[in-house]
Amino acid sequence: MTTDTESRRDAAPVRAVLYVCAERGRVNPTLGAERAEQEGRAFAAARGMTIVETVTDPYGQPDPMCRKGWRRVRELARRGETDMVIVRWPTAIAPDHVQDLRHREVNQLREQGVGVRYSWAPLSQQGPVR
């Protein structure tokens, strides 16, 4: 069993929101979002998580709170409807040049008891973001 589910052996599966915010490609505008969603679903399945909702946003707005989809993620966390947010990589939450916004959002989710996991292979082996 993975660390996500070890402490929940007798509990219900981890409820996850899959958040997709990917830059549009020039040749295939939907490819980034499609890959992020496929990767997120595979990540959840491999860890026994149940995706309760997939939330998408167009890429480009650096402040997550200015995005309708991210506000939905926060609302689901506030209402206790998710245990985990799956995101492909950190810059989907907020770009590196405004990483303080990313930290603000991850901390806000953590205060609600919600973890954040990255599905991109080099980051996917890490535990929830602290």
N, C-alpha and C positions, 0 to 999 in steps of 0.2 A: 504494500500500500504506500501511496505517496504521502508526503507531509501534509498536503491539503486535506486528506481524508483520515489520517491516522487517529486524530483525536475525535473523529466523528463516526467511529465504526458502527455504532448503533443508532446514529442520528440520520435524519434525512440527508440526501445528497446536497452538496454545496450548490446553492442557487447563484448563478452567474449572469451578469449582463455582459454581452459582447458589444464593445464600443468600437465603431469603425469610423475613422477620419483619415482618409488617404488622399494624397496628391493625385490629381488626374494626369494620366499619361498623354503624350501628344498623339501617339499612334492608336492606342487603345485606352480611351479615357476611363473605362471602368475596371481595368485590370488590377490596379492597386487595391481598390476596395474589395474586389472579388477575392484576391489572394488573402487579404487581411481577414475576411470573413471565413474563408475555408480553413485558414491556419488557426483561427480562434476556435472554430468548431472542433477541429481535430485536437487541439490543446485541451479543451473541456472534456471531450469524450475519453481521451487517454487518462484523465484524472478523475473520472466518475462524476464530473460536474454536470448540472442541468442548466442549460441556457434558458432563462426565463424570458429574455427579450433581447433583440438585436437593435441597437440604436446607432444611427448613422448621422454624420455631419459632413458638409462639404469642407474641404481642406482650405486653409488660408487665413482664418481668423485666429490670431495668436492667443487671445484671452478666452479660455474655455467658457467662462460665464456669459460670453456674448454669443454662444452657440446654443441653439434650441435643443439639440440632441444631448449635449453635456448637461444642460439644466435638467433634462429628463433623467439622466443617470443619477444626478444628485437627489432628485425627488424620490426615485426608487430606493436609494440608500436611506434617506430620511424616514421613509415609511416602513423600513425594515423588510423590503421585498427582495433584497439581494444580499448575498454574503460576500460576493467577489465581483470585481470588474476586470474583464479580460480586454487588454489593449495590445495591438501588435508591437508597438515600441513607445518609449517615453514621449517622443515628439508628437505623437498623435494627441496627447493631452495638451501639451504646450511646447513650442519650439525651444531649442536650447538658449536662444538669446533672451528668453523670458522664463527661464527655468524656475524662477521664484513663484510664478503662477502655477506651474506644475506641482511644486512642493506644497503650495497652498491647497490645491485640489486633493492631492493624495492625503494630506493631513486631515482635511475636512472629512473625507471618506473614512479614514481610520477612526476618527472621533465617533462616527456612526457605527463602528464595528465592521466596516467593509474593507476588505483587502483589495490590492491591485496586483495583477499578474500580467507579465508581458509574454505574448505567444511566439514572438520571433525567436528562432532556435538558439542563437547565442545568449539570449536573456531568459529563455523559458525554464531553465534549470534552477534559477534563483527562486527563493521563496517569495512570499508576498512582500511588496515594497514597504519599507519601514520609514 
